Amino acid sequence: MLSFEKKLREEVEAAVEDIAASTRKRPMAAGSKFFDIVLRVVKQIGVEQLKDLDKVTVLGIVAKVYDEYISKIDLPGEYDTVFHALIKQAALAAIGIAYDKFLATE
């Protein structure tokens, strides 16, 4: 069984050129495409495997993969670093909410 981090890296690496192409006209598209990939990976590996990871670990993995792949995409315009910070924070917030909703143990 693939780990969450390994599978996420594989999926993002395979899609990074498509993500870069989509951001030429819509810089914020990187966030929605990245988030879609994260959710797809969660579905593929199964929620049960992620239950062994705490929220901080999951968010750390997502942030690291974002930094290693998505943040290197040159977004159009002069506000590249601002857009990347917004996209990353939005993705992490969404993943955090999803974790709380579906994975947090009571």
C-alpha positions in Angstrom: 0.0 0.0 0.0 1.4 3.4 -0.9 1.8 6.0 1.7 -0.2 9.3 1.5 3.0 11.3 1.0 4.4 9.1 -1.8 1.1 8.9 -3.6 0.5 12.6 -3.3 4.0 13.4 -4.7 3.4 11.0 -7.6 0.1 12.6 -8.5 1.2 16.2 -8.2 4.4 15.5 -10.1 2.4 13.9 -13.0 0.0 16.9 -13.1 2.4 19.8 -12.5 2.7 20.7 -16.2 -1.1 20.7 -16.6 -1.5 22.9 -13.5 1.1 25.3 -14.8 -0.7 25.5 -18.2 -4.0 26.2 -16.5 -2.5 29.1 -14.4 -1.5 31.1 -17.4 -5.0 32.6 -17.7 -6.2 31.9 -14.2 -3.5 32.0 -11.5 -5.8 30.7 -8.8 -6.5 27.6 -10.8 -3.4 26.1 -9.2 -5.2 25.9 -5.8 -8.3 24.2 -7.0 -6.3 21.7 -9.1 -4.0 21.0 -6.2 -6.9 20.5 -3.8 -8.6 18.2 -6.2 -5.4 16.1 -6.4 -5.2 15.9 -2.6 -8.8 14.7 -2.3 -8.4 12.2 -5.1 -5.3 10.7 -3.3 -7.2 10.5 -0.1 -10.0 8.6 -1.9 -7.5 6.3 -3.6 -5.5 5.3 -0.5 -8.6 5.3 1.7 -9.5 7.3 4.8 -8.6 4.4 7.0 -4.9 4.7 6.2 -5.0 8.4 7.0 -6.5 7.8 10.4 -3.0 6.8 11.5 -1.7 10.3 10.8 -2.5 13.3 13.0 -3.7 16.6 11.5 -0.4 18.3 11.9 1.4 15.5 10.0 -1.2 15.6 7.1 -1.0 19.4 6.8 2.8 19.2 6.9 2.9 16.7 4.1 0.5 18.8 2.0 2.5 21.9 2.6 5.8 20.2 1.8 4.4 18.8 -1.5 3.0 22.3 -2.4 6.3 23.9 -1.7 8.3 21.3 -3.7 6.0 21.3 -6.8 3.3 24.0 -7.0 5.2 26.9 -5.6 7.8 26.6 -8.3 5.2 27.4 -11.0 5.6 30.9 -12.3 2.3 32.5 -12.0 1.5 35.4 -14.3 1.7 39.0 -13.1 3.9 40.7 -10.5 2.3 39.2 -7.5 3.5 35.6 -7.9 4.6 35.2 -4.2 1.4 36.7 -2.9 -0.8 34.4 -5.1 1.3 31.4 -4.0 0.9 32.3 -0.3 -2.9 32.7 -0.7 -3.2 29.4 -2.7 -1.2 27.4 -0.2 -3.0 28.8 2.8 -6.4 28.2 1.2 -5.5 24.6 0.4 -4.2 24.0 3.9 -7.3 25.5 5.4 -9.6 23.3 3.2 -7.5 20.2 4.0 -7.7 21.0 7.7 -11.5 21.4 7.6 -11.8 18.2 5.6 -9.6 16.4 8.2 -11.7 17.7 11.1 -14.9 16.7 9.4 -13.9 13.2 8.2 -10.9 12.0 10.1 -10.7 13.5 13.5 -11.4 11.0 16.3 -13.7 11.9 19.1 
